[in-house]
Each structure stands twice: as C-alpha cells, then as structure tokens.
Amino acid sequence: MDRNNFPILDCHQHLFDAQRLRYSVFAQRNAGFEALVGDYSTLPRIYLPDDYERDTADLNVVGTVWAEFISDDPLSEVRWAEEIAQATGRPNGMIALVDFLIPDLDRTLDALATMQHVRCVRQHLAWHPTNPLLRYAARPGLLLDTAWRRGVASLQQRNLVCEIEIFSSQLHDFASVAAAYSDIQFVLPLMGWPIDLTSDGQTAWKRALATAGACPNVAVKIFGMECIFGIGWTVSQIRPWILETIEIFGPGRCMFASHMPICKLACSCDQLYEAYFEVIENFSASEKRQLLHDTAAATYRLLGASRPCNAY
C-alpha cells in the first residue's frame, strides 16, 4: 500500500518565533542543547505553520501536536501557540511545559485548561548519570520526590496527559510514578531515551523499558533519532530499537513523530518518514495506521484530526 494512503498525525513538532519570545538556546550558544544535537546554528529562529507545511508537503500529514520549546516564559509561549492554532488551524493539540514543584501549580494548570488546544503537560527531568551537560532537571531523583509526586497528582481531575522526558537510566523510577498514578495517561518520549548504544546497553534499556511497558497507562513516542543516535543515524541502526519498542508496547501504545524542525539537522522530514515506513514495512495496514495516526489521536484526544496539512 502506498505510504500516502496512511494519514500521519505528527505528535511532536515545534513552532517558535524568537522575535516574539525569548529562547535561551537562541540567545547564546547553549552547551547542553549542543550536546544533544551538535551544531544547531542552521536551525531557524522563526518556524511557523507555513514553514512546517512546506517541509511536509510530500507527506499525508492530517494533524499535528505542538510541543513547547523551552522558552524563558512557558505560559506566554503556550498562549502564543494557542493564538497560532486559532488563526491557522494548526497545531491541533499542544503540549505545555510545567514544573510540578512550583507553588502556583494549580493556578498554572487552571490557566492551561482554558486553552482549547492544550492536551498535555510535560517536564524535562532527564539527568545523565555521567555527563553534566545532559542534565536538564533541577536536581537528580525528582521522580521519587514526594512533593513532586503531589504535583503530578494535581492532574488526576484535569484530563491532561503527562509527558516526562527522561533518560533510560531513569526508566525504573518513571515506571513507579506511572504505577502510582494509574488514572493518569503518561507519555514516554524518545523510546525512553537510550544512552548506552552498545549491545549490553541495548539489553539493559529493553529490560528497563519493559517496566514502563508493564503500565497500561503509558504510551511511548518514537522520534528524536538525531538526539539518540546522532546526526548521522542510519535505518539499520535505528531499526532494532524501534522494533523492540513496538514489541514491548504494541502498536496501540506507540506513535511516530517528526521532531520538526530539529530533525532537519539530520535529514528532511520526508527522509525521516521513509525510514519509519522502511522499519515497519512488514506490519499490517492497521498496525501502520496505529503507529502513524491512531495511537496519537487517541492519546491526545484528537480523534477529529484528519484534515490535510495544506488545507489552511
């Protein structure tokens, strides 16, 4: 079946405007961000729906989910994204940044709840065990912190998805959070973000990922190949990791995403999805549709997202 017969709901893409908002990664060279993606000097400082449409024109994108881009003012950033969504019809859903330890968390969540397109909140808690440049949380061990978990519990009555960005070394702690709050839908980005790409590291990652997979309220997003494997990633390199992720979670809890425009530091969006299609070439049509669209639509409550991306 031709790939264009499969609708794509791109559940992790960025839009940003450094003329409207301040982003530390653009204000000056950011060593932590560079440690993830290498030289990002070619990354545009303004990236809007029209730019995304041009970059995905050859793909059957029918919906998108915007993810915040670590601006200095997260609430203003999500309000800006809501304005964009209201004006253009994209993005269809939004992921806002929160800190589950802030004193005014309830007020922040209430403000986000007033925005039509917000479906999810996320926090960056990745803490690399050996590389200090890859530590994005305020401190280690927050997943086990009682006060932080009380903040997560604030989502229980709010119908918001919870996305936590971590490294694979934190998967066991993440799984304990998901098990403790079984009534909250969690999303695990970047396949649980493996950091040891050796054979032994892959075995350890798969074992740890299975602890998260055992929680039925956890879905996983497959994207960020450039962050995990580097700018020069290959299909043969990413194939076993993607297939093992799907083996653990099943297509009904896995979803592909682009990470646009960050992924363009490595390849075009078209090349990225060609790689995805190649990896899942032996899957059934219904499984492919789940991975490319249906799982994301259900997870982010976007069951009506089926309009072609170029139909502004």
C-alpha positions as CSV (number, residue, x, y, z in Angstrom):
1,M,0.0,0.0,0.0
2,D,1.3,3.4,-0.9
3,R,2.5,5.4,2.1
4,N,0.3,8.4,1.1
5,N,-2.7,6.2,1.9
6,F,-1.7,6.4,5.6
7,P,-2.7,9.6,7.4
8,I,0.0,11.0,9.7
9,L,-0.7,12.7,13.0
10,D,2.7,14.2,13.8
11,C,2.5,14.2,17.6
12,H,5.8,16.1,18.4
13,Q,6.7,19.1,16.4
14,H,7.9,22.6,17.3
15,L,6.9,26.1,16.3
16,F,8.8,29.1,17.6
17,D,9.4,32.7,17.0
18,A,12.5,34.3,18.5
19,Q,11.2,37.8,17.6
20,R,8.1,37.3,19.8
21,L,9.6,35.1,22.6
22,R,13.0,34.6,24.2
23,Y,14.6,31.2,23.9
24,S,17.9,30.8,25.8
25,V,19.1,28.3,23.2
26,F,18.9,31.1,20.6
27,A,20.1,34.0,22.8
28,Q,23.5,32.4,23.1
29,R,25.3,29.1,22.3
30,N,23.8,26.5,24.7
31,A,26.3,23.7,25.5
32,G,23.5,21.4,26.8
33,F,21.4,21.7,23.7
34,E,24.5,21.3,21.5
35,A,25.4,18.2,23.4
36,L,22.1,16.7,22.2
37,V,22.1,17.7,18.5
38,G,25.5,19.1,17.7
39,D,26.0,22.4,15.9
40,Y,22.5,23.9,15.6
41,S,23.5,27.2,14.0
42,T,21.4,26.4,10.9
43,L,18.2,25.9,13.0
44,P,15.8,28.7,12.0
45,R,15.0,31.3,14.7
46,I,11.4,31.5,13.4
47,Y,9.5,28.4,12.4
48,L,5.7,28.7,11.8
49,P,2.9,26.6,10.4
50,D,3.7,27.7,6.8
51,D,7.3,26.6,7.2
52,Y,6.1,23.2,8.6
53,E,3.7,22.8,5.7
54,R,6.5,23.4,3.2
55,D,8.7,20.8,4.9
56,T,6.0,18.2,5.0
57,A,4.3,18.9,1.6
58,D,5.0,15.4,0.3
59,L,3.6,13.6,3.4
60,N,0.0,13.0,4.2
61,V,0.0,14.9,7.5
62,V,-3.5,15.4,8.7
63,G,-2.8,16.7,12.2
64,T,0.0,17.9,14.5
65,V,0.8,18.2,18.2
66,W,2.9,21.2,19.1
67,A,5.5,20.8,21.9
68,E,6.8,23.7,23.9
69,F,10.4,24.8,23.0
70,I,11.9,25.7,26.4
71,S,11.2,29.4,26.1
72,D,12.1,31.7,29.1
73,D,8.3,32.3,29.6
74,P,6.5,29.0,29.2
75,L,3.0,30.4,29.8
76,S,3.4,33.2,27.3
77,E,4.8,30.6,24.8
78,V,1.7,28.4,25.1
79,R,-0.6,31.4,24.8
80,W,1.3,32.4,21.6
81,A,0.9,28.8,20.3
82,E,-2.8,28.9,21.1
83,E,-3.1,32.1,19.0
84,I,-1.4,30.4,16.1
85,A,-3.7,27.4,16.4
86,Q,-6.8,29.6,16.5
87,A,-5.6,31.6,13.4
88,T,-4.3,28.8,11.2
89,G,-6.0,25.5,12.4
90,R,-2.6,24.1,13.4
91,P,-1.4,22.7,15.7
92,N,-4.4,20.6,16.6
93,G,-3.1,19.8,20.0
94,M,-0.5,21.3,22.3
95,I,2.0,20.1,25.0
96,A,2.8,22.8,27.6
97,L,5.7,23.0,30.0
98,V,5.1,22.8,33.7
99,D,7.2,22.3,36.8
100,F,5.3,20.1,39.2
101,L,7.1,21.7,42.2
102,I,6.1,25.3,41.7
103,P,4.0,26.8,44.4
104,D,1.3,28.1,42.0
105,L,1.0,24.8,40.1
106,D,-2.8,24.7,40.4
107,R,-3.2,28.3,39.0
108,T,-0.9,27.4,36.1
109,L,-2.8,24.2,35.3
110,D,-6.1,26.1,35.5
111,A,-4.7,28.7,33.1
112,L,-3.7,25.9,30.7
113,A,-7.1,24.3,31.0
114,T,-8.7,27.5,29.5
115,M,-6.8,27.0,26.2
116,Q,-8.7,25.0,23.7
117,H,-5.7,23.1,22.2
118,V,-3.8,22.1,25.3
119,R,-3.9,18.3,25.7
120,C,-0.7,17.5,27.7
121,V,1.8,19.0,30.0
122,R,5.4,17.9,30.2
123,Q,8.5,18.4,32.3
124,H,12.2,17.9,31.4
125,L,13.7,15.6,34.0
126,A,16.5,13.9,32.0
127,W,19.5,13.5,34.3
128,H,22.5,11.8,32.7
129,P,24.5,9.7,35.2
130,T,27.9,10.8,34.0
131,N,27.6,13.7,31.6
132,P,26.8,17.0,33.4
133,L,25.9,18.7,30.1
134,L,23.0,16.3,29.7
135,R,21.3,17.2,33.0
136,Y,18.1,19.1,32.5
137,A,16.3,18.7,35.8
138,A,16.9,21.0,38.8
139,R,18.4,18.0,40.6
140,P,18.5,14.2,40.4
141,G,15.9,12.0,41.9
142,L,12.9,14.1,41.4
143,L,10.8,11.2,40.2
144,L,11.0,9.8,43.7
145,D,10.4,13.1,45.4
146,T,7.2,13.2,47.5
147,A,6.4,16.9,46.8
148,W,7.0,16.4,43.1
149,R,4.6,13.5,43.0
150,R,2.0,15.5,44.8
151,G,2.3,17.9,41.9
152,V,1.7,15.1,39.4
153,A,-1.4,14.1,41.4
154,S,-2.8,17.5,40.5
155,L,-3.5,16.1,37.0
156,Q,-5.9,13.5,38.3
157,Q,-9.1,15.6,37.9
158,R,-7.9,17.7,35.0
159,N,-7.9,15.3,32.0
160,L,-4.4,16.3,30.9
161,V,-1.8,13.8,29.6
162,C,1.5,13.8,31.5
163,E,4.7,13.6,29.5
164,I,8.0,13.2,31.3
165,E,11.3,13.5,29.4
166,I,14.0,11.2,31.0
167,F,16.9,9.1,30.1
168,S,16.8,5.3,30.1
169,S,18.7,5.2,33.4
170,Q,15.6,6.7,35.0
171,L,13.1,4.3,33.5
172,H,12.5,2.3,36.6
173,D,11.7,5.4,38.6
174,F,9.4,6.6,35.9
175,A,7.6,3.3,35.9
176,S,7.0,3.6,39.6
177,V,5.4,7.0,39.1
178,A,3.1,5.6,36.3
179,A,2.1,2.7,38.5
180,A,1.4,5.0,41.5
181,Y,-1.0,7.2,39.3
182,S,-2.7,4.6,37.2
183,D,-5.6,7.0,36.4
184,I,-3.2,9.5,34.6
185,Q,-2.2,8.9,31.0
186,F,1.6,9.1,30.7
187,V,3.7,9.5,27.6
188,L,7.3,8.5,27.4
189,P,9.3,10.4,24.7
190,L,12.2,9.2,22.6
191,M,11.7,5.5,23.2
192,G,12.7,6.0,26.8
193,W,15.9,7.8,25.5
194,P,18.6,5.1,25.5
195,I,22.0,6.5,26.3
196,D,24.2,3.4,26.1
197,L,24.1,2.2,22.5
198,T,26.3,-0.8,23.0
199,S,24.9,-4.4,22.9
200,D,24.9,-4.6,26.6
201,G,23.3,-1.1,26.8
202,Q,20.5,-2.1,24.5
203,T,19.8,-5.2,26.6
204,A,19.6,-3.0,29.8
205,W,17.5,-0.4,28.0
206,K,15.0,-3.0,26.8
207,R,14.7,-4.6,30.3
208,A,14.1,-1.1,31.9
209,L,11.7,-0.1,29.1
210,A,9.6,-3.2,29.8
211,T,9.0,-1.9,33.4
212,A,7.3,1.1,31.8
213,G,5.6,-1.0,29.2
214,A,4.0,-3.1,32.0
215,C,2.0,0.0,33.0
216,P,-1.1,0.1,30.7
217,N,-1.4,3.9,31.2
218,V,2.0,4.6,29.5
219,A,2.3,5.3,25.7
220,V,5.6,5.9,24.0
221,K,6.7,8.3,21.3
222,I,9.2,7.3,18.7
223,F,11.2,10.3,17.5
224,G,14.4,12.2,18.1
225,M,16.7,9.8,16.2
226,E,19.2,12.7,15.9
227,C,19.2,13.1,19.7
228,I,19.6,9.4,20.4
229,F,21.9,8.2,17.6
230,G,23.5,11.4,16.3
231,I,23.1,13.4,13.2
232,G,24.4,10.5,11.0
233,W,21.9,7.9,12.1
234,T,21.0,5.1,9.6
235,V,17.9,2.9,9.2
236,S,19.9,-0.2,10.0
237,Q,21.0,1.5,13.3
238,I,17.6,2.6,14.4
239,R,15.6,-0.4,13.2
240,P,16.2,-2.8,16.2
241,W,15.5,-0.1,18.8
242,I,12.2,0.9,17.2
243,L,11.1,-2.7,16.7
244,E,11.9,-3.6,20.3
245,T,10.0,-0.6,21.5
246,I,6.9,-1.7,19.5
247,E,7.4,-5.2,20.7
248,I,7.1,-4.1,24.3
249,F,4.3,-1.6,24.0
250,G,2.4,-2.8,20.9
251,P,1.3,-0.5,18.0
252,G,-1.7,0.6,20.1
253,R,0.6,2.4,22.5
254,C,3.4,3.6,20.1
255,M,3.3,6.6,17.9
256,F,5.8,8.1,15.4
257,A,6.6,11.8,15.4
258,S,8.9,14.1,13.5
259,H,10.6,16.4,16.0
260,M,10.5,19.1,13.3
261,P,12.4,21.3,12.7
262,I,15.1,19.7,14.9
263,C,15.1,16.5,12.8
264,K,16.2,18.6,9.8
265,L,19.6,18.9,11.4
266,A,20.0,15.3,10.3
267,C,17.6,14.8,7.4
268,S,14.4,16.0,5.8
269,C,11.1,15.1,7.3
270,D,10.3,13.1,4.1
271,Q,13.5,11.1,4.6
272,L,12.6,10.5,8.3
273,Y,9.2,9.1,7.5
274,E,10.7,7.0,4.7
275,A,12.9,5.4,7.4
276,Y,9.9,4.8,9.6
277,F,8.0,3.2,6.7
278,E,11.0,1.0,5.9
279,V,11.3,-0.2,9.5
280,I,7.6,-1.1,9.7
281,E,7.3,-2.5,6.2
282,N,6.2,-5.9,7.4
283,F,3.5,-4.6,9.7
284,S,-0.2,-4.9,8.8
285,A,-2.0,-1.9,7.4
286,S,-4.0,-1.4,10.6
287,E,-0.8,-1.6,12.7
288,K,0.9,1.0,10.5
289,R,-2.2,3.3,10.9
290,Q,-2.0,3.0,14.6
291,L,1.7,3.9,14.7
292,L,1.3,6.8,12.3
293,H,-2.0,8.2,13.4
294,D,-4.5,6.4,15.6
295,T,-2.5,5.9,18.8
296,A,-1.6,9.6,18.9
297,A,-5.2,10.6,18.1
298,A,-6.5,8.6,21.0
299,T,-3.7,9.6,23.4
300,Y,-4.1,13.3,22.8
301,R,-7.9,13.2,22.3
302,L,-7.6,14.4,18.6
303,L,-10.0,12.0,17.0
304,G,-11.2,14.7,14.6
305,A,-7.7,15.5,13.3
306,S,-8.0,14.3,9.8
307,R,-7.6,17.5,7.7
308,P,-4.7,17.6,5.2
309,C,-2.0,19.9,6.5
310,N,-2.0,22.1,3.4
311,A,-5.7,22.9,3.8
312,Y,-5.2,26.2,5.6
